[in-house]
């Protein structure tokens, strides 16, 4: 059976070039990067080359990159690292749970948190962020691109708000890195998170950009790794892979790979909108080129995901870390979608490896599968009877 994977916002396949770059560091180059002998200095050099590559992708100095175990750790390090007990934090209602749950934990430690709402397109207004400021605000954390809808936030404007208030600004760029250009200076970010497995590196590695002047409190205690900002022996194979993936992402952006992804996304959307009672969530907002979130009314999204998977197409109802949740997507309900419409929504997220032929395969499956599930739905049959 042909299998097509359109769930790249959950995780991406490791590119062959990335695998080949990391492979020698499992066996041939095995030294601890903190050792001073030849084996250690060999791997140390590889780590620093990767650091340079990630820094080039983000437009910062190599010394400002801290390697982590992934996006969740990078988000947590940013949130906990600059928000002392008794301070105030501003975030939004559509953040990843790596930020939202970290903020809940801050509240338990004596901090106060303001969660700013978004509009019907899933976009936060910089003026709302500005109005939420308090004298003791220590941090503003707003994601760059949403993992469920692909919506891009007005990060530059929010960065300006933070700068004028002299408040640290963190952006979760896990879903933006490699899909849209990033320049931390232009964005005004003091902290920025990325994750390897969202840009064709393996799971288990990520990075946090920390502006040179930022006073960051470490979460882990041990050795003086990562300039005492993240203790623990470096994951050399993963870091090398992230460096290579960052290099390929930068090259892809220069080649305008984003236009190819956008063309495939747009083809999906145009065909899906021909199905009755469907719509693109956040259609009017700026989005990453690879992501579309579609509601197919009167069906359960989970049932559609399973039915499509049985036919060879992998998609999702939203964030992978929330799959199996009974509650509808907090992102879609924050935008004003009803619980039923949120549950009827699917995310299609494309990657570098996908092709237009695979898009056509998806288009051969989805309309008929939606029609079949609606035929089986008592609610839909009742609606149809009432119309006629």
N, C-alpha and C positions, 0 to 999 in steps of 0.2 A: 504493500500500500504506500502511495505517495504521502509523505508527511511534510507539512508546511508549518513553520514556526513564526507566528506573529505576536509574540509576547516578550519582545526585547526590552520593555521597560521593567520587567521582572528580573531578567538576567539575559546576557548576550552570550553566544558561543565564543570561545576563545579563537581568535584568528590564527591561521597557521603560522604567520610570521611571529606572532606573539608567543606561541607555544615553542617554536624553535629558539627564540631568544632566551626563554626561561629554562629550557630543558637541561643545558649543561650545569646549571646551578643546583640541581638535585643530586649530582654525583661527581662530576669532574671538578667543579669549583664549589667546594662544600664548606669552606672556612667560615668561622664566626667573624662577622664584619668588624667586631671590636678587638680582635686579636692583632698583635703587632707583627707577627711573622708573615711570611710570604702568602700563605693560604688566606689569612685574614685580610691582608692588604689587597689581595686580588678581588675578593668579594666587596670590600669597602669601595674600591674604585667603581665596581659595577653599580653599587647603590648610589654613589654620587653622580654617575652618568644618568641614572634614572631620575634622580632629583632634578638635574638640569633639564631633562626632557619635560617633566611635569611642569616645572617652572615656566618653560617656554610656552606651553599650552595655555597657561593662566596669565602670562604677562607679568611675572614677578621674579624676585631673586631666588636662587636655589636655596639659600639659607632660610627662606621663609616657608619652606615646605616641610611638614611633619608627616611621616608615614604612619598609617594606622591600620587596623584590621578591616576597615571598610567604612561605608558612609555613616552607619549608626554610631560607631565610635567617634568619628570625626565630628558629627553633630553634637554628641554628648560632651566631647572635650571642649568644643566652642561654647556651649551653653553654660556648663558648669565652670569653665575656666575663667570667665570674666564677670560672673554674676554672684557677688558675695551675699551672705545671709543679710536680709533686711533690705535688699535692693529691689528694683522694679524691672520687669522684663516685658517687652512688647513682642507679640507674634501674631499669626493669623489663623483663621479657622480652617484653612485648607493645607496646613503643613503636614509633612510626614510624621508618623507617630514617634520617630526618633527625636523629633523636636518637641512635639506636643506632650509626650510622656515625660521627657526630661524636664519640661516646664512644670508639670504636675509635681514632680519630685522636688523641684525648687520651692514650690509652695509649701511642701511639708517641712522644708528647712527654714522657713521664715521669710521667703521672698513673696512678692505680689506679682501677678501676671495679668496683663491685659491681652485678651484675644480679640483682634480686630476682624470684623466681618468683611466679606467680599461681595461684589455685585453679582448679578445674574449670569455674567460671563465667567465668573471665578477670578476677577481681578480686584486687588486691594487698591484703595485710593491713598496716595502719599499724604494727602491732607488729613485723612483719618489716622494715619500713623502719627502725624505731627500733633494732632489733638490729644492723642493718648499719652504724650510725654508728661513725665512728672519730674520734680527736682531730683529724685533719687533713681531715675531710670539709668540702668547700667548697660542694657543690651536691647537691640532690635534684631529680631531674627525673622527673615522673610525669604522663602524659597525662590530660586530663580525660575525654575520650570516645574510645573506640577506633574507628579508621576502618573496621575489618572487621566488628566485631560490634555497635558502638554502645554497648558497656558503659561505664557511668559509674563512675569510681573515687572512693573516699572522700577527695576532695581536701581538704575542711576538716580532717579528722583528720590527714592527712599534713602539711598546713600547720602544724598545732599542733605536731607532732613537730619540724618544721624550726625553728619559732620557739623552742621550748624548748631546742634544741641550738644556737641562733644560727647556723644554716646557711641559705644562700640556697635558695629553693624556686622552681623553674620548672615550669609546667604548659603542655603543648601543648594548647591549646583550639581547634585548627583545626576539629575535627569537632563541637565543642560550641557555638561562637558562633552565635547566631541560632536555636538549637534548644532550648536550656535557658537560664534566667537565669544571668548571671554577675555577681558582685560581688567584685572582687579583694580587698577588705578582709576580707569574710567568709571567703573562701577561704584567706586568709593567703599569697597568692602574692606573690613579689618580682618575678617575670618571667612573662609569659603571652603565648603566640603565637596569632595568628589569620591566616587567609588569605582574600583577597577572593573567589577563585573557588569557595570552598566555601559562600558565602552570597549568591550571585547577583550578584557583581561580576565583572569580567573577570580572566583569568589575568594574573599578572605584578605583583601588588600584595598587600601584607600589612602586618602591624603587629606590633610587640613592645611590650607594656606593660612599663615599667621603673620600679619603685617609686623614689620620689624619692631615698631614701637609699642606693640600690644603686650600688656602684662597678663600672661596666661598661667593660671594655676594648674599644675599637673593633676591628672586623675589617678595615675599609676605611680607606685613608689618602688624603686629598685635602683638600677644602674643609671648612668647619666646619658643613656641613649637619646638620640634626636635632640641634642643640646638641652638635655634634662627636661624636655617637654613631654616625652612619652617613653617611659622605661620599658625594657623588654628587648630581647635579642631580635634583630631585624629579620623579617621574612624575606630573605634575599631573592628566592625564585619569584615570589609574588611581586616584589618591588621592581625587579628587572622587567617582569611582564607589564606592569603598569607603565613603566617608562617607555617601553616599546609601543604600547597601545596609545599613549599620549602622543608619541611621534607620528603614528599612523593617523590619529584623529586630526592632528594639526595639518598634515598633508591633505587629508580628505576635505577639510574645510577650505583649503586653498584651491582644491580641484572642484569645489562646489558640489560635493557629494550630496549636500543638503537639498539641492534642486532635484536630484534623482529621487530621493526619498519623498520629497513633497509631491512629485508627480505621481508616485505610486499611491500615496495617501489620498490625493485628490481624486484619483480614479476610483478608489474604494468608496469615498464619500458620495460621489456623483451617482454611482450605481445603487448604493444603499438608500439614497433619498428617493429613488424611484419606487421603493417598497412603501406601501401605505403605512401611515402612522409611525414614521421613523423621523429622527432628527439628529443633528450633530450637536452634542453638548459643547458649549463654548465656541460655537462657529464664528462668532463675531470678535473674538479676542486673538491677539497675536499668539502663535503656538509654535512649539518645536515642529520641524518638518516631518517627523516620523510618527506622530501620534494622532489618533482620532478616537473619540469616545462617542458611541452611537446609542441612542435609545430605540429599542424595538418594542413599542407599547404592547401590553396585554400578554406578555410572556415573562417567565422567570429567567433572568440572565444566566443563572447557574445551570439551568436545564439546557439552554442554548449552548453554553460552553461545552457541556458533556456531549451533546448531540454532534457538535462540530468536531470534537476531538475523536469521536468514534469514526468519523469520516476522514480524519487525517489533518485537520486544521486546529492549531493551538492558538487560542486567544484567552482573554481573561475578563473578569468582571471588575477588576481594579487592582489595588495593591496586592502583591503576592503575600505579604506578611499579614494581610487581613482575610485571605481566602478561607472560606468556611465560616466566616462571621455571619451571625443571624441579622445583625443590624445593617441597614443600607449604608452605602458609602458616605462617610462624613464629608467628603469633598463635594459630592453632588448635592447632598441635602443642604450644605452651607450655601450653595449657589441658588437654592430655592426650589430644586426639583422635589416632587412628592416622593415619599418612600417607595411607592409602586414604580414610578418612572426610574428612580435611581436603581432599583433592583432589576429593571429591564434593560439596563445599559451595559454595553460591552466595550472594552478597550482593545483596539488593534494598534500594536506598536511595532514598527518595522526596524530592521537593522541593515548593516552594510551588506550582509550576505543575501538578502532577499532580492527577488527579481520580479519583473512585470508578469512573467509567466505564472509565478506563484500568486500574484494578485488576481490574475484571471481564474486560477484554481479556486481561490476563496470566493470569487464572484459566482462561480458555478455551484457553490454549496450553500451559501448563506440564504439567498432568497427562498429557495425551496425548503430549507430547514426551518426558517421562520414561519413559512406558510403552514408547514406540517404541525409545528408546535401550537400555532394558533387554532388549528382545527381541533386539537386535543384539549383546548382550554375551554371549560364551561363558561367562564367569564366572557371570553371573546365570542363564543357562539351566541350567548345571550345578547351581546351588543349588536352582533350582525342581524339577529332576528328582529331586534327593535328597529334597526335602520330600514328593514324591508317590510 
